[in-house]
Amino acid sequence: QHLAGYKFKDQADPAGNSRSQTDEKTCYQIMQAKGVDPEPGQQDLTIRLESVRKPMTTLIQGKPQLQLHPRCKLLRKGFMGKYFYRRIHNNVTEKYANEPEKNQYSHPHDGAQYTATVLFGSALTTSKHDSDFFKPLKYDNRGIV
């Protein structure tokens, strides 16, 4: 309603294409019935994390290339420590789980990562120098050009 004329590209958790135990439809099928056509997001956790970390630490005209809107409260809290790796208690060495802890903050972070891999991930998987890729995105009245 508020974004008429804009084009959207939807990324989603690849697990959403699997049938749930309580329904015959997948999450993707339910979204498609509502007019949303998701594509499975990148599964490689390292690329997902770096697709967010790199543009948040790459300055363009003195500002991070990727910035969060002030209303993104769950993502902001996640970045402040609520999105974390669970510590595995071991008397010999300090160890952490291989994947982030699943909680109310991990799901929005996963979603942001799936989107970030589309916007920024190619810069992480190519041999070109970062400056060739991490330039300001160009926008027109319908979104990213």
PAZAPA-4460 file (N, C-alpha, C; in steps of 0.05 Angstrom, whole numbers, plus 32768, in hexadecimal, padded with zeros to 4 digits):
% residues 145
    n_x    n_y    n_z   ca_x   ca_y   ca_z    c_x    c_y    c_z   seq   type   mol
   8011   7FE8   8000   8000   8000   8000   8011   8019   8000     1      Q     A
   8026   801A   8011   8037   8032   8013   804E   8031   8000     2      H     A
   8053   801A   7FF4   806B   8018   7FE2   8063   800F   7FC6     3      L     A
   804D   8018   7FBD   8043   8011   7FA2   8059   8019   7F8D     4      A     A
   805E   8008   7F7A   8071   800E   7F65   808D   8004   7F6C     5      G     A
   8092   7FFC   7F84   80AD   7FF2   7F8B   80AE   7FD4   7F84     6      Y     A
   80C6   7FCB   7F7E   80CB   7FAF   7F79   80D8   7FA4   7F92     7      K     A
   80D1   7F8C   7F99   80DC   7F7F   7FB1   80E9   7F65   7FA9     8      F     A
   80FF   7F5E   7FB7   810C   7F45   7FB4   810D   7F39   7FD0     9      K     A
   80FF   7F23   7FD4   80FD   7F17   7FEF   810F   7F00   7FF2    10      D     A
   811F   7F01   8007   8131   7EEB   800F   8125   7EDE   8028    11      Q     A
   8127   7EC4   802A   811C   7EB7   8042   812E   7E9F   804A    12      A     A
   8129   7E96   8061   8137   7E7F   806C   8132   7E67   805A    13      D     A
   8147   7E5A   8050   8142   7E42   803F   8131   7E2D   804C    14      P     A
   8131   7E2B   8066   8121   7E17   8074   8103   7E1D   8070    15      A     A
   80FC   7E35   8069   80E0   7E3B   8064   80D4   7E2E   804C    16      G     A
   80E4   7E21   803C   80DB   7E12   8025   80D4   7DF5   802C    17      N     A
   80D8   7DEE   8045   80D2   7DD3   804F   80B6   7DD3   805B    18      S     A
   80A9   7DBD   8059   808E   7DBA   8064   8090   7DBA   8083    19      R     A
   807E   7DC8   8090   807D   7DC8   80AD   806F   7DAE   80B6    20      S     A
   8072   7DA8   80CF   8066   7D90   80DA   8048   7D93   80DF    21      Q     A
   803E   7DAC   80DF   8022   7DB0   80E7   8011   7DB8   80CF    22      T     A
   801D   7DBC   80B8   800D   7DC6   80A1   8019   7DB9   8087    23      D     A
   8009   7DB7   8073   8012   7DAC   805A   8021   7DC0   8049    24      E     A
   801F   7DD9   804F   802C   7DEE   803F   8046   7DF6   804B    25      K     A
   8059   7DFE   803A   8072   7E09   8044   806E   7E27   8049    26      T     A
   8081   7E33   8058   8080   7E50   805D   8081   7E5F   8043    27      C     A
   8091   7E55   8030   8093   7E62   8016   8078   7E62   8007    28      Y     A
   806A   7E4B   8009   8050   7E49   7FFB   803C   7E5D   8008    29      Q     A
   803C   7E5F   8022   802B   7E72   8030   8031   7E8E   8027    30      I     A
   804B   7E95   8026   8052   7EB0   801D   804A   7EB5   8000    31      M     A
   804E   7EA1   7FEF   8047   7EA4   7FD3   802A   7EA8   7FCF    32      Q     A
   8019   7E9C   7FE0   7FFC   7EA0   7FDF   7FF5   7EBD   7FE6    33      A     A
   8007   7ECB   7FF5   8002   7EE7   7FFC   8010   7EFA   7FE9    34      K     A
   801C   7EF0   7FD3   8028   7F01   7FC0   8046   7F06   7FC4    35      G     A
   8052   7EF8   7FD7   806F   7EFB   7FDD   807D   7EE2   7FD2    36      V     A
   8091   7EE7   7FC1   809F   7ED0   7FB5   80BC   7ED0   7FBF    37      D     A
   80C1   7EC2   7FD6   80DC   7EC2   7FE1   80EF   7EB0   7FD2    38      P     A
   8108   7EB8   7FD3   811E   7EA8   7FC9   812D   7E9E   7FE1    39      E     A
   8137   7E85   7FE0   8147   7E7B   7FF7   8160   7E8C   7FFB    40      P     A
   8165   7E93   8014   817D   7EA3   801B   8196   7E92   801C    41      G     A
   81AC   7EA0   801C   81C7   7E93   801D   81C9   7E83   8037    42      Q     A
   81D2   7E6B   8036   81D4   7E5A   804E   81EF   7E5D   805C    43      Q     A
   8204   7E64   804E   821F   7E66   8059   8220   7E7C   806F    44      D     A
   8222   7E73   8088   8221   7E86   809E   8237   7E9B   809D    45      L     A
   824F   7E93   8095   8266   7EA6   8093   825F   7EBC   807F    46      T     A
   8256   7EB5   8068   824F   7ECA   8054   8238   7EDB   805E    47      I     A
   8224   7ECF   806B   820E   7EDF   8076   8218   7EF3   808A    48      R     A
   8228   7EEA   809D   8232   7EFC   80B2   8244   7F12   80A6    49      L     A
   8255   7F0B   8094   8267   7F1F   8088   8258   7F32   8075    50      E     A
   8242   7F29   8069   8232   7F3A   8058   8225   7F51   8068    51      S     A
   8222   7F4D   8082   8218   7F62   8094   8230   7F72   80A0    52      V     A
   8244   7F63   80AA   825A   7F70   80B8   826A   7F83   80A6    53      R     A
   8271   7F79   808E   8282   7F89   807C   8275   7FA5   8075    54      K     A
   825C   7FA6   806B   8251   7FC1   8065   824B   7FD2   807E    55      P     A
   8249   7FC5   8096   8245   7FD5   80AE   825F   7FE1   80B7    56      M     A
   8276   7FD6   80AE   8290   7FE1   80B6   829E   7FEE   809F    57      T     A
   8292   7FF0   8088   829D   7FFE   8071   8291   801A   8070    58      T     A
   82A2   802E   8073   8298   804A   8073   8296   8055   8057    59      L     A
   8280   8062   8052   827C   8071   8039   8276   808D   8041    60      I     A
   8287   809F   803A   8284   80BC   8042   8281   80BE   8060    61      Q     A
   8290   80AE   806F   8290   80AF   808C   827A   80A1   809A    62      G     A
   8269   8093   808B   8252   8084   8097   8253   8067   808E    63      K     A
   824A   8055   80A0   8249   8039   8097   8237   8035   807F    64      P     A
   8240   8024   806D   8230   801F   8055   8215   8013   805C    65      Q     A
   8214   8002   8070   81FB   7FF6   8079   81F4   8002   8094    66      L     A
   81DD   800E   8096   81D4   801A   80AF   81B8   8010   80B5    67      Q     A
   81B2   800F   80CF   8198   8006   80D8   8186   801E   80DE    68      L     A
   816D   801C   80D7   8159   8030   80DE   8155   802F   80FD    69      H     A
   8150   8045   810A   814C   8045   8127   8135   8033   8130    70      P     A
   8122   802D   811F   810C   801C   8127   8113   7FFE   8126    71      R     A
   812B   7FF7   811D   8133   7FDB   811C   813D   7FD2   8137    72      C     A
   812B   7FD2   814A   8133   7FCE   8166   813E   7FB2   816C    73      K     A
   8132   7F9D   8160   813C   7F82   8165   8157   7F7E   8159    74      L     A
   815B   7F88   8141   8176   7F86   8134   818B   7F96   8145    75      L     A
   8184   7FAE   814E   8196   7FBE   815E   819E   7FAF   8178    76      R     A
   818A   7FA4   8185   818F   7F95   819E   81A0   7F7C   8198    77      K     A
   819B   7F6F   8181   81AB   7F59   8179   81C8   7F60   8176    78      G     A
   81CD   7F77   8169   81E9   7F80   8165   81F6   7F88   8180    79      F     A
   81E6   7F8E   8193   81F0   7F96   81AE   81F4   7F7E   81C0    80      M     A
   81F2   7F66   81B6   81F9   7F4E   81C6   81E3   7F3A   81C8    81      G     A
   81CB   7F3F   81BF   81B5   7F2B   81C1   81B7   7F16   81AB    82      K     A
   81C5   7F1C   8196   81CB   7F08   8181   81E7   7EFE   8187    83      Y     A
   81E9   7EE5   8190   8203   7EDC   819B   8207   7EBE   8196    84      F     A
   821F   7EB6   819B   8227   7E9A   819A   8227   7E90   81B7    85      Y     A
   8219   7E7A   81BC   8217   7E6F   81D7   8232   7E64   81DF    86      R     A
   823A   7E6A   81F7   8254   7E61   8202   8250   7E44   820B    87      R     A
   8263   7E33   8203   8263   7E17   820B   8276   7E14   8222    88      I     A
   826B   7E0B   8238   827C   7E09   8251   828F   7DF2   824E    89      H     A
   82A8   7DF9   8251   82BE   7DE5   824F   82D3   7DEE   8263    90      N     A
   82DC   7DDD   8273   82F0   7DE4   8288   830C   7DEA   827D    91      N     A
   8311   7DE1   8264   832C   7DE5   8259   832E   7DFE   8249    92      V     A
   831C   7E02   8236   831E   7E19   8224   8302   7E27   8222    93      T     A
   8302   7E3F   8219   82E9   7E4D   8215   82DF   7E47   81F8    94      E     A
   82C7   7E3C   81F6   82BD   7E35   81DB   82A1   7E41   81D8    95      K     A
   8299   7E44   81BF   827F   7E4F   81B8   8272   7E3D   81A3    96      Y     A
   8258   7E3D   81A2   8249   7E2E   818E   8251   7E37   8172    97      A     A
   824D   7E26   815F   8254   7E2C   8143   8241   7E3F   8136    98      N     A
   8228   7E41   8140   8214   7E52   8134   8208   7E64   814A    99      E     A
   81FD   7E7B   8142   81F1   7E8D   8156   81D9   7E7F   8164   100      P     A
   81D5   7E87   817D   81BF   7E7D   818D   81A4   7E85   8180   101      E     A
   8191   7E72   817E   8177   7E79   8172   8166   7E85   8188   102      K     A
   815D   7E9E   8183   814C   7EAC   8195   813D   7EC2   8186   103      N     A
   812F   7ED3   8193   811E   7EE8   8186   8130   7EFB   8176   104      Q     A
   8149   7EFD   817C   815B   7F0F   816E   8168   7F02   8156   105      Y     A
   816C   7EE7   8157   8179   7EDA   8141   8168   7EDA   8127   106      S     A
   814E   7ED8   812A   813E   7ED7   8112   813F   7EF1   8101   107      H     A
   813C   7F09   810E   8140   7F21   80FE   815C   7F23   80F2   108      P     A
   8170   7F1A   8101   818B   7F1B   80F7   818F   7F08   80DF   109      H     A
   8183   7EF1   80E1   8184   7EDF   80CA   8178   7EEC   80B1   110      D     A
   8161   7EF9   80B5   8153   7F06   809F   8164   7F1D   8093   111      G     A
   8171   7F2C   80A5   8183   7F42   809B   819A   7F36   808C   112      A     A
   81A5   7F20   8095   81BB   7F13   8088   81B3   7F09   806C   113      Q     A
   819C   7EFD   8069   8193   7EF3   804F   8191   7F0A   803B   114      Y     A
   8187   7F21   8044   8185   7F38   8033   81A1   7F44   802D   115      T     A
   81B2   7F45   8041   81CD   7F50   803E   81DD   7F40   802A   116      A     A
   81D9   7F26   8029   81E9   7F16   8016   81E2   7F1D   7FF9   117      T     A
   81C9   7F25   7FF5   81C1   7F2D   7FD9   81CD   7F48   7FD3   118      V     A
   81CD   7F5A   7FE6   81D7   7F75   7FE1   81F6   7F77   7FE1   119      L     A
   8202   7F68   7FF3   821F   7F6C   7FF8   8230   7F52   7FF5   120      F     A
   8223   7F3B   7FF3   8232   7F22   7FF4   8245   7F1D   7FDD   121      G     A
   823F   7F28   7FC5   8250   7F23   7FAF   826C   7F2F   7FB3   122      S     A
   826E   7F43   7FC3   8288   7F4F   7FC9   8299   7F3D   7FDA   123      A     A
   828D   7F2A   7FE7   829C   7F18   7FF9   82A5   7EFF   7FEA   124      L     A
   829A   7EFA   7FD3   82A0   7EE1   7FC4   82AE   7EE6   7FAA   125      T     A
   82B9   7EFE   7FA6   82C7   7F04   7F8E   82E3   7F0E   7F94   126      T     A
   82F4   7F0E   7F81   8310   7F16   7F85   8315   7F34   7F82   127      S     A
   8300   7F42   7F79   8304   7F5F   7F75   8308   7F6D   7F90   128      K     A
   8316   7F84   7F8F   831B   7F93   7FA7   8301   7F9F   7FB2   129      H     A
   82FF   7FA0   7FCD   82E7   7FAA   7FDB   82DD   7FC4   7FD0   130      D     A
   82EF   7FD7   7FCA   82E6   7FF1   7FC1   82D6   7FF1   7FA7   131      S     A
   82DA   7FDB   7F98   82CA   7FD9   7F7F   82AD   7FD2   7F85   132      D     A
   82A8   7FC6   7F9D   828D   7FBC   7FA3   827F   7FCD   7FB8   133      F     A
   828E   7FD6   7FCC   8281   7FE4   7FE2   8280   8002   7FDD   134      F     A
   826F   8008   7FCA   826A   8024   7FC3   824D   802A   7FCC   135      K     A
   8246   8044   7FCE   822B   804A   7FD6   8217   803E   7FC2   136      P     A
   8201   8032   7FCC   81ED   8028   7FBB   81DE   8040   7FAE   137      L     A
   81D5   803D   7F96   81C6   8052   7F88   81A8   804C   7F8A   138      K     A
   8199   8060   7F90   817C   805C   7F92   816E   806F   7F7F   139      Y     A
   8156   8066   7F76   8144   8079   7F69   8129   8077   7F78   140      D     A
   8114   8081   7F6D   80FB   8082   7F7B   80EE   8066   7F7F   141      N     A
   80FA   8052   7F73   80EF   8037   7F76   8102   8024   7F84   142      R     A
   8118   802D   7F8E   812A   801B   7F9D   8146   801C   7F92   143      G     A
   8155   8006   7F98   8171   8004   7F90   8173   8001   7F73   144      I     A
   8186   8010   7F66   818A   800F   7F49   81A0   7FFA   7F44   145      V     A
***
